[in-house]
């Protein structure tokens, strides 16, 4: 007898714990069959709750803070397929709005609030590592692959070093061919 009452109480506790998140979410979150998103000054809504009736899926309305009924908002016809229907508003100014969707059969698909934020100030353009300007004259192979022109002094010093290296190599090879000479 004692065990059955303990099981009954723990079962009721588990059921209440499972129902708690749904009750805290409120009726609007549980009943809303729409998903609203914003990108810049564009607000869009997607639903799958409406059915095609008389060639129409229904309408969506964007309500500002001073508008109280569906008819007062900016209305757009839903378009889509049997899987999902959508509508969008562009050029929406910053503020808090309510999006409501009314299917063509007269049933509400849901309402949801959305905040449209002001556009951020444009950042200064940055040059990424993949968009560096190309050298004006390409790669100069005679100067070790460098793209910078070093001028006549650098070229003269380089030519002198190469010339002295050629002279030293010729002198060394001549000395090796005659081992009796010091």
Order of alpha helices (4+ residues) and beta strands (2+ residues): alpha-beta-beta-beta-beta-beta-beta-beta-beta-alpha
